[in-house]
């Protein structure tokens, strides 16, 4: 499996977050839920990293039935604005999808709705500008 | 839940110590032992991206940035005429200061320097909850830490759900969850707000 070739991809929004050793407001971020998260590595936060995580992030409240994928599982995330793709392994629980139900961002006619994945700065910057904030994405497993 | 540190809660959730699942071992782990879910082992080693760097600028020598990574690794980052630089706005090299934090992406050269394609200076991306709104500022809670978000006239914008970006911040409400992109101020620890993505009101 790899970019854009799995049978049942998820579509939504992606953002980025810092973890591990960091500066500024991120200075106390820590190693994430899996204890291995590092801003300089290609990693991600996934709302269904465990059943307990799922109960916090509640993507089902926005109509998303996301697969359970624990620490170390590798996703392939495609920026639907430019087609660039990066692999990222699960290192944290998040984002809190239910807090942003219905949120949508578009590039022209290509839109992503609901926040489904957060990437580390190194992973996000491999496929988009960090200043983009939120972008529509495709997630393959 | 509001009183709990979100990061600790999420950590304990995955580690199975939040009262929702039983504890398990550290490392690549099966995070759902209480639910008899199969272990999901790592399929790829976690490695640092050689073409990426982060840290605080400790010196500037010509067009070379000397950066101390948050993990104490030293980076030399070469800025060229083709390097795009963001510091709240798209900007130029003369806006970059010693003490700034940064993320950089480029190409690692044979001598170990990073030839930068992009620099994002002091940029932060955080999920927060709005705790107070004043004239020109927002008080934000991020993992139980208060952050002062400064509204920058002509720059700070809001996005409400699926609506286009707007300069109208009047629909922001105390209690609302939000995600912010902004530029950290090293001298005051405040954040100049670029974009506030407004979510739901906590209930």
Interface residues (C-beta under 8 A of the other chain):
Chain A: X15 X16 X17 X18 X20 X21 X22 X23 X24 X25 X26 X27 X28 X29 X30 X32 X33 X34 X35 X36 X38 X39 X40 X41 X42 X43 X49 X50 X51 X52 X53 X55 X56 X68 X69 X70 X71 X72 X73 X74 X87 X89 X90 X91 X92 X93 X94 X95 X96 X98 X99 X100 X101 X102 X103 X104 X105 X111 X113 X115 X121 X122 X123 X125 X126 X129 X130 X131 X133 X134
Chain B: X6 X7 X9 X10 X11 X12 X13 X14 X15 X16 X18 X20 X21 X26 X27 X28 X29 X30 X31 X32 X34 X35 X37 X39 X40 X41 X42 X43 X44 X46 X47 X48 X49 X52 X53 X54 X55 X56 X69 X70 X71 X84 X86 X101 X103 X105 X118 X120 X122 X123 X124 X125 X126 X127 X142 X143 X145 X147 X159 X161 X162 X177 X179 X181 X184 X186 X189 X191 X194 X195 X197 X199 X200
